[in-house]
Amino acid sequence: MTKKVFYDTDTKIAKVTRDKSYSVQNRSGLSLIKRGESKYFEGKFRFPFHRDADWAVVQIGVWSKEINVEEALLKWHEIKRWSKENNKHPKFFSQQIPKSEKTFLEVANEYMNDVYIPKRKRRTWQDRQNKLNQCLKYFGEHQLIADFEFDNQGRVKIKKMLKDVFETNGAHYQLVRCRQLFTWIFEYAEEEQYIRDNQNPLPRGFRFQWEGVKHQKKGNVTLAKGITNKSWGDVPKFLQSVNENPCNTSPLALLALKAHLLLCIRSGVVVRLEWNWYDAEEDMWVIPAETEGLKRRLGDEDNVHHIPSTPEINKLMSQVRKISGWQKYVFYSLGGKNQPHLGEETLNDTIQNLGWKGKQSAHGWRDVITTGTLEHSDIHYEIIDRQLGRLAHKQGTRGHYDESTLLGKRREFMAWWSKTMIELGLIV
């Protein structure tokens, strides 16, 4: 009986001259195919793994030009092992990508700088970046993105991190925001092939079971719910408490709160006001688009915000000038730890100290402005909306054509609002 020859060395393969199939290794399923001038490796086995299944045939590579026999054997055994472990047809093996050497830090920075920025408001982007930095600090700078693949227990790692970083501080809603951010980063990683297909540990639509009611943000705390067309509810009582200042709030902080009540803009803008933003000729405050708290989207540098002033606002600001007129910021703070002006929390703290905790917040004052104006005047909602600093009119098809400012009507609104606040009891 003639002993079968296996073509398991490059020397033997070099001597092959006849066109046919040659077995490379006993029972390996790998063959050398000679066709004309070409010699290439081809493997086959039954898939799925039973005797009645069809043959799965895979070309490994051209001998000498692309691969030698030792490399062909190693690759073939790797394909068979992968196919059995994953129960996938070997033809899909070529679609697998090698483990990326990209770190999670590198991929996250790519996403935040190249993808996330164009779509987001400045403050939103910074908020997400700050949260992401906390997460990156937890994992370290050298953790590979591939280590977060689903098969590598990536979901378990993310879950533990989110709970360790945020839940201990009671910041439940931050857990949800960070989970969403991680979903987007891993989608980007999959598109860029930094992780394998179908290995996103947090695919779109996935939520952890603990993302229940306690993790959801509640609505604004506001007195607007008591406002009707016949009554301003508790707003006059609130304004009276601001005048009386029973908590002995510092003069500048109290003036900042009164400015917030009159200016119809977010508290984040109020505390960052600069004296040189006031245009005396136009009697107007011009807020740069990049001001934190204005919530302009990145790229909206031309969308400055105008706040028409009024005699009541000017009277209030003249009092402030006596305190801080020599400073850059209207509501400066010599004792600020991270910023040279009053913090946004100052306004909320003052409102709470006045006895309105759980009833009114600084941001909830926007609800009072909108509801009160609609109930007690004929001023159109869009005028209110624009003066509050929103850009709803810039969305959709209309946004491509509408460059109007409606400043004339907004001046009328601001004049009405200032007089109404004085009539309801606010003293400036």
C-alpha distance (Angstrom), angle and dihedral (degrees) to the residues before:
residue distance angle dihedral
M1 . . .
T2 3.79 . .
K3 3.81 114.4 .
K4 3.81 111.9 -122.8
V5 3.80 115.7 -115.1
F6 3.81 119.5 -136.7
Y7 3.77 119.8 -156.1
D8 3.78 96.8 -137.3
T9 3.81 99.2 138.9
D10 3.78 132.3 62.8
T11 3.79 89.8 -127.1
K12 3.81 92.3 61.3
I13 3.79 92.4 44.4
A14 3.81 91.0 51.9
K15 3.82 89.1 60.0
V16 3.83 94.3 53.6
T17 3.84 110.6 113.5
R18 3.80 105.4 154.6
D19 3.80 121.5 88.3
K20 3.79 107.6 -117.5
S21 3.82 143.8 89.8
Y22 3.80 119.8 -71.0
S23 3.81 124.6 -165.8
V24 3.79 111.4 -123.4
Q25 3.81 100.4 -166.5
N26 3.79 132.7 5.3
R27 3.83 112.5 -90.4
S28 3.78 92.2 -12.6
G29 3.79 95.4 114.7
L30 3.80 89.8 -132.7
S31 3.81 117.7 127.4
L32 3.79 137.8 -179.4
I33 3.82 111.4 -131.8
K34 3.81 119.0 -156.2
R35 3.83 113.5 -161.5
G36 3.80 117.8 164.4
E37 3.78 108.4 -56.5
S38 3.81 93.6 -14.7
K39 3.80 130.7 90.3
Y40 3.78 117.8 -173.9
F41 3.80 139.8 163.4
E42 3.79 122.9 -113.1
G43 3.79 128.9 -179.6
K44 3.78 131.8 -165.1
F45 3.78 140.0 178.5
R46 3.79 135.6 155.8
F47 3.79 116.7 -83.4
P48 3.00 126.8 -136.4
F49 3.76 90.1 36.3
H50 3.80 105.1 -100.5
R51 3.80 133.7 93.6
D52 3.80 96.1 -105.4
A53 3.81 95.1 52.8
D54 3.80 123.3 107.3
W55 3.77 121.4 -96.9
A56 3.78 115.9 -95.9
V57 3.82 109.1 -148.1
V58 3.81 122.3 -163.6
Q59 3.80 129.1 -179.3
I60 3.80 110.6 -138.4
G61 3.79 102.6 -171.4
V62 3.82 146.7 -73.4
W63 3.78 113.9 -67.3
S64 3.78 116.7 -114.6
K65 3.80 95.5 -0.4
E66 3.81 97.5 59.0
I67 3.78 108.8 5.9
N68 3.81 142.4 4.2
V69 3.78 125.3 -134.8
E70 3.81 96.0 -97.8
E71 3.81 91.3 52.2
A72 3.82 90.5 45.5
L73 3.81 91.6 54.6
L74 3.80 92.6 48.4
K75 3.79 92.4 48.4
W76 3.81 92.7 46.4
H77 3.80 93.3 51.5
E78 3.82 88.9 47.5
I79 3.82 90.9 52.4
K80 3.80 92.8 50.1
R81 3.78 92.9 47.3
W82 3.81 92.0 47.8
S83 3.81 92.0 48.1
K84 3.81 92.8 51.5
E85 3.80 95.8 43.8
N86 3.81 93.3 48.8
N87 3.83 97.6 31.3
K88 3.81 89.2 -130.7
H89 3.79 130.5 136.3
P90 3.82 110.1 -97.0
K91 3.81 90.9 -123.2
F92 3.82 87.2 75.4
F93 3.79 92.4 58.6
S94 3.80 91.9 84.8
Q95 3.81 88.9 58.3
Q96 3.78 91.8 61.8
I97 3.76 115.1 99.8
P98 3.77 125.5 -144.8
K99 3.79 118.0 -102.3
S100 3.77 107.2 -77.2
E101 3.78 118.1 -120.9
K102 3.79 89.6 -151.0
T103 3.78 113.4 119.5
F104 3.79 121.7 -132.8
L105 3.81 87.6 -115.8
E106 3.82 92.3 56.7
V107 3.81 93.9 47.3
A108 3.81 93.1 45.6
N109 3.81 91.1 51.1
E110 3.81 90.9 48.4
Y111 3.79 90.8 52.7
M112 3.81 95.4 45.4
N113 3.81 93.6 47.5
D114 3.82 101.6 37.5
V115 3.81 106.1 28.9
Y116 3.80 112.5 17.0
I117 3.81 99.7 45.5
P118 3.84 101.2 66.5
K119 3.79 93.0 54.9
R120 3.79 101.9 44.9
K121 3.74 141.7 78.5
R122 3.78 114.0 -112.8
R123 3.76 95.5 -113.4
T124 3.82 92.5 44.4
W125 3.80 90.8 52.2
Q126 3.80 92.0 48.6
D127 3.80 91.2 47.3
R128 3.81 91.9 52.4
Q129 3.81 91.2 44.5
N130 3.80 90.7 53.2
K131 3.80 91.8 51.0
L132 3.79 91.1 46.0
N133 3.80 90.3 51.7
Q134 3.80 88.9 56.6
C135 3.79 89.9 53.0
L136 3.80 93.5 45.8
K137 3.79 90.0 51.2
Y138 3.80 88.5 54.0
F139 3.82 93.9 53.4
G140 3.79 98.0 35.1
E141 3.79 130.7 -128.3
H142 3.81 97.7 -80.1
Q143 3.82 102.4 53.6
L144 3.82 108.0 122.9
I145 3.80 118.9 -126.9
A146 3.81 88.7 -131.4
D147 3.81 89.6 62.4
F148 3.82 87.4 70.3
E149 3.79 95.5 58.5
F150 3.79 113.6 126.2
D151 3.82 92.4 -112.2
N152 3.81 88.3 54.1
Q153 3.82 92.9 57.8
G154 3.79 90.8 -101.5
R155 3.79 93.8 152.8
V156 3.79 91.2 53.5
K157 3.82 90.8 51.0
I158 3.81 93.0 49.4
K159 3.80 92.8 47.1
K160 3.79 92.8 51.8
M161 3.79 92.0 47.3
L162 3.81 94.0 50.1
K163 3.78 92.2 51.1
D164 3.81 94.0 44.3
V165 3.81 94.4 48.1
F166 3.80 102.4 39.0
E167 3.78 116.4 11.4
T168 3.80 94.1 61.2
N169 3.81 87.0 62.5
G170 3.80 93.4 47.7
A171 3.82 91.6 -116.0
H172 3.80 94.3 138.0
Y173 3.80 97.3 158.0
Q174 3.81 89.2 56.5
L175 3.78 88.9 61.4
V176 3.80 90.1 60.5
R177 3.79 93.6 47.0
C178 3.79 92.4 49.7
R179 3.78 92.5 46.7
Q180 3.81 88.8 54.3
L181 3.79 91.0 48.6
F182 3.81 91.2 51.0
T183 3.81 89.9 50.7
W184 3.80 90.6 55.9
I185 3.81 93.4 45.5
F186 3.81 92.2 51.5
E187 3.82 91.0 46.9
Y188 3.79 87.3 55.0
A189 3.82 90.7 47.0
E190 3.81 90.3 52.6
E191 3.81 92.3 49.2
E192 3.80 90.6 50.4
Q193 3.84 90.1 44.8
Y194 3.79 93.6 -119.9
I195 3.81 86.0 131.2
R196 3.79 128.3 29.8
D197 3.79 123.5 -93.8
N198 3.81 114.8 -82.4
Q199 3.81 91.4 12.3
N200 3.81 98.9 109.0
P201 3.83 102.4 130.4
L202 3.83 91.2 -154.9
P203 3.84 107.0 35.7
R204 3.80 120.1 -172.7
G205 3.79 110.1 -78.0
F206 3.81 94.6 27.9
R207 3.80 118.1 125.1
F208 3.77 132.4 177.0
Q209 3.79 114.8 -117.1
W210 3.80 91.2 -118.8
E211 3.80 91.0 64.0
G212 3.79 90.5 99.4
V213 3.76 135.5 130.8
K214 3.80 94.6 -59.7
H215 3.80 90.2 60.5
Q216 3.79 95.4 54.4
K217 3.79 122.4 97.2
K218 3.76 113.5 -114.9
G219 3.80 124.6 -132.3
N220 3.78 123.0 -90.8
V221 3.79 118.3 -68.3
T222 3.78 101.0 -123.2
L223 3.79 146.0 150.9
A224 3.81 88.8 -138.3
K225 3.81 90.8 96.5
G226 3.81 89.6 70.9
I227 3.81 95.8 50.2
T228 3.82 118.2 106.3
N229 3.80 134.5 164.1
K230 3.81 87.9 -92.7
S231 3.79 100.7 42.0
W232 3.79 143.6 31.0
G233 3.79 89.8 -146.2
D234 3.81 113.1 -148.5
V235 3.81 95.3 -16.9
P236 3.86 93.6 103.6
K237 3.82 90.4 51.3
F238 3.80 89.4 49.4
L239 3.82 91.9 51.3
Q240 3.80 90.4 47.8
S241 3.80 90.6 55.1
V242 3.80 89.5 50.8
N243 3.82 89.4 54.5
E244 3.80 94.5 46.4
N245 3.82 93.9 45.1
P246 3.84 95.9 -162.0
C247 3.81 91.5 179.4
N248 3.83 92.7 60.0
T249 3.78 94.2 -123.3
S250 3.79 114.1 -170.9
P251 3.83 113.3 -90.3
L252 3.81 94.3 -115.6
A253 3.83 93.6 49.1
L254 3.80 91.0 48.8
L255 3.81 90.9 49.6
A256 3.80 88.9 49.5
L257 3.80 89.8 54.3
K258 3.81 91.3 49.9
A259 3.81 89.8 48.9
H260 3.79 88.7 51.6
L261 3.80 90.5 53.3
L262 3.83 91.8 51.9
L263 3.82 105.3 35.5
C264 3.83 97.5 61.8
I265 3.81 94.2 -140.7
R266 3.78 135.4 110.7
S267 3.77 118.5 -76.1
G268 3.81 89.8 -119.0
V269 3.79 89.4 65.7
V270 3.81 95.1 43.0
V271 3.80 94.6 57.7
R272 3.82 90.8 46.5
L273 3.80 96.8 51.4
E274 3.80 114.0 134.7
W275 3.78 123.3 -154.1
N276 3.81 93.1 -127.8
W277 3.81 90.3 60.1
Y278 3.80 89.2 74.5
D279 3.80 113.9 96.2
A280 3.81 104.3 -156.0
E281 3.81 93.6 -172.7
E282 3.80 91.9 56.5
D283 3.82 93.6 31.1
M284 3.77 89.2 -130.6
W285 3.79 141.8 120.6
V286 3.82 111.9 -127.2
I287 3.81 111.5 -158.6
P288 3.85 116.7 -159.3
A289 3.80 113.9 -122.9
E290 3.81 93.2 -122.3
T291 3.80 93.0 59.8
E292 3.78 109.8 127.0
G293 3.77 108.9 -118.5
L294 3.80 94.0 32.8
K295 3.80 87.6 87.7
R296 3.76 97.8 -147.2
R297 3.78 115.3 165.5
L298 3.77 119.0 -109.6
G299 3.77 107.7 -90.5
D300 3.83 92.9 32.8
E301 3.80 93.3 104.8
D302 3.82 91.1 136.6
N303 3.80 93.9 56.1
V304 3.79 99.0 89.5
H305 3.79 116.2 168.8
H306 3.79 123.4 -122.3
I307 3.79 123.9 -151.9
P308 3.82 110.4 -171.4
S309 3.78 107.8 -143.9
T310 3.80 126.0 -134.8
P311 3.82 135.5 -158.4
E312 3.82 88.6 -99.5
I313 3.82 92.8 51.7
N314 3.80 91.6 45.4
K315 3.80 90.8 51.2
L316 3.79 90.1 51.7
M317 3.82 92.8 47.4
S318 3.80 91.6 50.7
Q319 3.81 87.8 61.6
V320 3.80 90.7 48.9
R321 3.81 91.4 50.0
K322 3.77 90.5 61.3
I323 3.82 87.7 60.3
S324 3.80 104.3 35.4
G325 3.80 108.0 8.8
W326 3.80 90.7 118.8
Q327 3.81 92.3 54.9
K328 3.81 130.4 84.7
Y329 3.79 92.4 -126.1
V330 3.79 122.7 57.7
F331 3.79 91.0 -141.5
Y332 3.78 100.2 33.3
S333 3.79 125.1 175.6
L334 3.79 123.5 -152.4
G335 3.78 91.0 -172.5
G336 3.80 98.0 49.2
K337 3.79 113.0 131.6
N338 3.80 99.1 -155.7
Q339 3.81 105.4 11.1
P340 3.82 137.4 34.6
H341 3.82 94.2 -127.6
L342 3.79 136.5 58.3
G343 3.77 114.6 -70.6
E344 3.79 122.9 -117.0
E345 3.78 89.2 -116.5
T346 3.82 88.5 63.9
L347 3.80 91.3 74.5
N348 3.79 93.7 47.6
D349 3.79 91.7 45.6
T350 3.80 90.6 51.0
I351 3.81 92.4 50.1
Q352 3.81 90.5 49.7
N353 3.79 92.7 47.2
L354 3.79 88.9 52.4
G355 3.80 87.1 62.6
W356 3.81 101.5 -98.0
K357 3.79 100.5 110.7
G358 3.80 109.7 144.8
K359 3.81 90.5 11.4
Q360 3.79 105.7 67.3
S361 3.80 135.7 12.6
A362 3.78 132.8 -175.4
H363 3.81 92.8 -107.9
G364 3.80 90.6 43.9
W365 3.82 89.0 64.1
R366 3.82 86.9 78.6
D367 3.81 87.0 65.1
V368 3.81 89.6 52.5
I369 3.82 91.4 50.8
T370 3.80 93.7 49.2
T371 3.79 98.1 41.5
G372 3.80 95.8 40.8
T373 3.80 93.7 48.5
L374 3.79 94.2 48.0
E375 3.81 92.1 46.9
H376 3.82 97.1 45.1
S377 3.80 106.2 32.4
D378 3.79 144.4 34.8
I379 3.80 93.0 -118.9
H380 3.80 111.3 134.1
Y381 3.79 119.2 -113.9
E382 3.81 92.7 -122.3
I383 3.81 91.4 60.4
I384 3.80 90.2 52.9
D385 3.80 91.6 44.5
R386 3.79 93.3 52.9
Q387 3.80 93.4 46.4
L388 3.80 89.6 51.8
G389 3.81 86.7 61.0
R390 3.78 99.6 -107.0
L391 3.82 122.8 138.9
A392 3.79 102.1 -154.9
H393 3.82 89.5 135.6
K394 3.82 88.9 62.1
Q395 3.78 93.2 64.3
G396 3.81 127.1 97.2
T397 3.79 126.3 -4.2
R398 3.79 92.5 -31.4
G399 3.78 90.5 58.9
H400 3.80 90.8 64.9
Y401 3.80 92.1 60.5
D402 3.81 108.3 25.9
E403 3.81 111.2 94.0
S404 3.80 95.1 151.4
T405 3.81 121.7 130.1
L406 3.84 100.0 -170.5
L407 3.80 87.4 -150.5
G408 3.78 93.4 156.9
K409 3.79 93.0 58.0
R410 3.78 90.9 40.8
R411 3.81 89.8 55.9
E412 3.80 88.3 54.3
F413 3.80 90.1 50.0
M414 3.82 93.7 48.9
A415 3.81 90.8 48.2
W416 3.81 90.6 51.0
W417 3.79 93.0 46.0
S418 3.82 94.8 49.6
K419 3.82 92.6 49.1
T420 3.81 90.8 46.1
M421 3.81 92.2 53.4
I422 3.82 90.2 51.2
E423 3.80 91.2 47.6
L424 3.81 89.7 51.0
G425 3.80 89.7 54.6
L426 3.80 110.8 -88.5
I427 3.81 111.3 144.2
V428 3.82 120.2 -151.2
